[in-house]
Amino acid sequence: MKTLKTLVSILFLTISSSVFAEDFDYVETNVWVKQKGSNISLATRQNLGLDVQQYIVRYDFADTPYRLEYRNVQKGDRQEHWIRGQVKWLSHNGFFYNHRFEQRFREQKDDVLRYRPQFGYESQTAYAGIKPFFKVEPHWQYNYTTKDAGYSHMQTFTGFSYKVNDNLKVDPFVEVDFDKNFDKSLMFVGVDIKFEF
């Protein structure tokens, strides 16, 4: 199993290096704050080069696989409200699969319901202080106005987690999105900054 983890980690780093050869569309920063022992996390997402901001409240139900999240999304002069539920379904030696459902209420656009499962690998072992990860999120969407339903697009995340100290963790990543024909539609670099006090 250790050999498999090493090979997967090398694959992630190879994918990351090939992605860096391209131009990025923008930069995303996510700042998370949580009190130790609390079930509630607060966050803000800012995008440099894109007029989009998010304000997030997350609740993890203690001793269960369930999570509930609300996002207030500002897109220029439009506002959206996203409600997301997650169930952690499978986890084994760093490999995982989560069910995720998301209702999006959107001004000046059709409201949609999405099923966006998340699966991938998060290293359980630190290499020079970092733990590489790779995540894939295909999206299936139902549009309430048009009644259309089906596969929408896919997001992929490649990066690593670095624990600075007991109160701070930094997770830089590259996100590459693919449209319904699996052609690359978007790519950007981002970072999750997680404070726990």
C-alpha positions in Angstrom: 0.0 0.0 0.0 2.9 2.4 0.7 4.2 1.9 -2.9 0.7 2.7 -4.2 0.5 5.9 -2.1 3.9 6.9 -3.4 2.9 6.3 -7.0 -0.3 8.2 -6.6 1.6 11.1 -5.0 4.1 11.2 -7.9 1.1 11.2 -10.3 -0.4 14.2 -8.6 2.9 16.2 -8.7 3.3 15.3 -12.4 -0.2 16.6 -13.2 0.5 19.7 -11.2 3.7 20.5 -13.1 2.1 20.0 -16.5 -0.8 22.4 -15.4 1.7 25.1 -14.4 2.8 25.3 -18.0 -0.5 26.9 -19.0 -1.9 30.4 -18.3 -4.2 30.8 -15.3 -7.6 32.5 -15.6 -7.5 34.0 -12.0 -6.3 33.5 -8.4 -8.7 32.2 -5.7 -8.1 32.7 -1.9 -10.3 30.9 0.7 -9.8 31.9 4.3 -11.4 29.6 6.9 -11.8 30.3 10.7 -12.8 27.8 13.3 -12.7 27.6 17.1 -11.2 24.4 18.3 -13.9 21.9 19.3 -16.6 23.8 17.5 -18.8 22.4 14.8 -19.1 25.7 13.0 -16.6 27.1 10.4 -16.8 30.5 8.8 -15.1 31.4 5.5 -14.7 34.0 2.8 -13.6 33.4 -0.8 -12.1 36.2 -2.9 -11.1 35.9 -6.5 -8.3 38.1 -7.9 -9.1 38.9 -11.5 -12.8 37.9 -11.2 -15.7 39.9 -9.7 -16.9 37.1 -7.4 -17.0 36.8 -3.6 -18.4 34.2 -1.3 -19.3 34.2 2.4 -19.7 30.7 3.9 -21.1 29.2 7.0 -20.4 25.5 7.5 -21.8 23.1 10.2 -20.3 19.6 10.7 -22.6 17.4 12.7 -20.6 15.9 15.6 -19.7 12.1 15.3 -21.6 11.8 12.0 -20.7 11.8 8.3 -23.0 14.8 7.7 -22.2 18.4 6.9 -24.4 21.4 6.0 -23.3 24.6 4.4 -24.7 27.9 3.3 -22.9 30.2 0.8 -23.8 33.8 -0.1 -22.3 34.4 -3.5 -21.8 37.9 -5.0 -21.3 37.9 -8.8 -21.0 41.4 -9.9 -24.4 43.0 -9.3 -26.1 39.6 -8.9 -26.5 37.5 -5.7 -26.9 33.8 -5.3 -27.7 31.6 -2.3 -26.3 28.1 -2.2 -27.3 25.4 0.3 -25.1 22.3 0.2 -25.4 19.0 2.1 -22.6 16.4 2.2 -22.4 12.9 3.4 -18.9 11.3 3.8 -19.6 7.9 2.4 -16.3 5.9 2.0 -12.8 6.5 3.3 -9.9 4.0 3.2 -6.2 4.7 3.4 -6.5 8.2 2.1 -9.0 7.3 -0.7 -12.5 8.8 -0.3 -15.9 9.3 -1.8 -18.5 11.9 -0.6 -22.1 12.5 -1.7 -22.8 16.2 -2.2 -26.1 17.9 -3.1 -26.4 21.6 -3.8 -29.4 23.9 -4.3 -28.6 27.2 -6.0 -31.0 30.1 -5.9 -29.8 32.6 -8.5 -30.8 36.2 -9.3 -31.3 36.8 -13.1 -30.5 33.1 -13.8 -32.4 29.8 -13.5 -32.3 28.0 -10.1 -30.6 24.7 -10.2 -30.2 21.5 -8.1 -26.8 19.8 -8.4 -25.4 16.4 -7.4 -21.7 16.8 -7.2 -20.0 13.8 -5.7 -16.4 14.2 -4.7 -13.8 11.5 -4.8 -10.0 11.4 -4.7 -7.0 10.8 -2.5 -5.5 12.7 0.4 -2.1 11.5 1.5 -2.0 10.3 5.1 1.8 10.7 5.2 3.7 14.0 5.0 6.6 14.2 2.5 8.9 17.0 3.5 6.1 18.5 5.6 3.4 18.3 2.8 0.5 16.0 2.2 -0.5 15.9 -1.5 -4.1 15.5 -2.6 -6.1 15.1 -5.7 -9.9 15.5 -6.0 -12.5 15.1 -8.8 -16.0 16.5 -8.7 -18.3 15.7 -11.7 -21.5 17.8 -11.6 -25.0 16.6 -12.6 -27.6 19.4 -12.7 -31.4 19.9 -12.9 -32.7 23.2 -14.2 -36.1 24.1 -12.7 -37.1 26.4 -15.5 -36.1 24.4 -18.6 -36.6 21.0 -16.8 -33.2 19.9 -18.3 -31.2 17.4 -16.4 -27.9 15.8 -17.0 -24.1 15.9 -16.7 -22.9 19.5 -16.6 -19.1 19.7 -16.1 -16.3 18.4 -13.9 -13.8 20.1 -11.5 -10.4 18.7 -10.6 -8.2 19.8 -7.7 -4.5 19.0 -7.4 -2.4 20.4 -4.5 -1.0 19.7 -1.1 -1.7 20.5 2.6 1.0 22.1 4.8 0.5 22.4 8.6 2.4 25.6 9.6 1.6 25.1 13.3 -1.3 24.0 15.6 -3.4 27.0 14.6 -2.6 27.4 10.9 -2.8 25.1 7.8 -2.2 26.2 4.2 -3.4 24.2 1.2 -2.3 25.6 -2.2 -4.0 24.0 -5.2 -4.6 24.1 -8.9 -8.2 23.7 -10.2 -8.9 22.6 -13.7 -12.5 22.4 -15.0 -13.8 20.5 -18.0 -17.0 21.1 -19.8 -19.6 18.4 -20.7 -17.4 17.3 -23.7 -14.4 17.0 -21.4 -12.6 19.9 -23.0 -10.7 22.2 -20.6 -12.9 25.2 -19.8 -11.2 26.9 -16.9 -8.0 26.8 -14.8 -6.8 28.8 -11.9 -4.4 28.6 -8.9 -5.8 28.9 -5.4 -5.0 28.6 -1.7 -7.0 27.6 1.3 -5.8 29.3 4.5 -7.3 27.6 7.6 -7.1 29.2 11.1 -8.2 27.2 14.1 -7.8 28.8 17.5 
